[in-house]
Amino acid sequence: MIQLTNREARQFLLLKHGLWGEHRFAGKQGVMEFIRQAGCIQYDPIDVCGKNAELVLQSRIKGFAKPMLDELLYQDRCLIDYPDKNLAIIPAEDWPYFERYRKAAREHAARYPEMMPLIAQVRAHIQHHGAISSNELNLEGDFTWQSAIHWSGGNNASRSVLEQMYSTGELVIHHKRGTRKYYDLAEKHLPPSLRSAPDPLEDELEHHKWRVLRRIGAVGLLWNRASDAWLNIWGLKSEQRNEAFRQLVQEARIMAVAVEQMKDVLYCRAEDVPLIETVLQHAAPSQRCELIAPLDNLIWDRKLINELFHFDYTWEIYTPAMKRRFGYYVLPLLYGDRFIGRAEIIAERKSGTLVVRNIWYEHDIQPTKPLRAAVNRCLQHFALFNGCETIAAPSIS
């Protein structure tokens, strides 16, 4: 078992994520390198100061600009929108590993014969007119149903059928315009080798092992206990999770990590042990300050983050305004190997102004002159990322 101090565990996590010291990832290639090691990043359409996936990347990828992600998704087709940790972005080469979900969606659709004529209408429309969104498609027919995977169908036949065809893999997202999704036939954008590839995993246990290993890699360190990090892995209850962990340990694909003053054992992927060794060499990298996305891989398990970093973070976007402690869209603020606070920031794009409504420092953080300078550099970088020329931050100036 690997023995780490609390600080060494924090530094390993941050190094793994490319948030400790010099940037590990740069440019479009860096985007692909990070997403491949993470398996997926969560997608959320809300854009207050960047969408969640963009926020994840801006904190890690040197030189990242928002068009890079769109290019990788909708021009290069190296990435694809697909459910993983809820709505997500995954490497296109991982498509075959989710075949069991598409098969389940196809079997589910077979129970709705009234859907078949509507699916034929969608195929014909896309063949003749190209990518389409639900508000531009008027299907002749109507029904109510419940999607096999994520979406609830209703009286909007166009949306229901498009989402079902997306669930089965017949359609992919061609592009997004704001929050609206435009769908096209998968055969136009995914190579036959991917579309016809069988599920590489022979049974449910092997699939669970692959998903557990993938999620451990996405976070860096995880424990074998209930966690939001396991969301949307079908059939993974405690019994199945225990068996997946047991076999992954036996196969030496994950390593047990004991952290001082923590009761639960953590696990990392065996391939990440060299990063732990780097941390144990006691290198002293430069201190970076970064704003972290609300659905960032690093903080998928908020209880783990609280134990390791002593930082209690709740995304209050769905909390009634009167009950919020901080604000509607608040980002954790990382400096060095600590979360030093959180910030509420709005990008007012019409005026080109990044508005910093407030920064709340943790109770034991003294906003010294060097720390304030690091935060200001972070905000300048964040303004550039959001296309803002000026920063309005009276509370920290």
Secondary structure, 3 states (H helix, E strand, C coil): CEEECHHHHHHHHHHHCCCCCCCCEEHHHHHHHHHHHHCCEECCCCCCCCCHHHHHHHCCEECCCHHHHHHHHHCCCCEEECCCCCCEEEEHHHHHHHHHHHHHHHHHHCCCHHHHHHHHHHHHHHHHHCCECHHHCCCCCCCCCECCCCCECCCCHHHHHHHHHHHHCCEEEEEEECCEEEEEEHHHCCCHHHHCCCCCCCCHHHHHHHHHHHHHHHHCCEECCCCHHHCCCCCCCHHHHHHHHHHHHHCCCEEEEEECCCCCCEEEEHHHHHHHHHHHCCCCCCCCEEECCCCCHHHCCHHHHHHHHCCCCCCHHHCCHHHCCCCCCEEEEEECCEEEEEEEEEEECCCCEEEEEEEEECCCCCCCHHHHHHHHHHHHHHHHHCCCCEEECCCCC
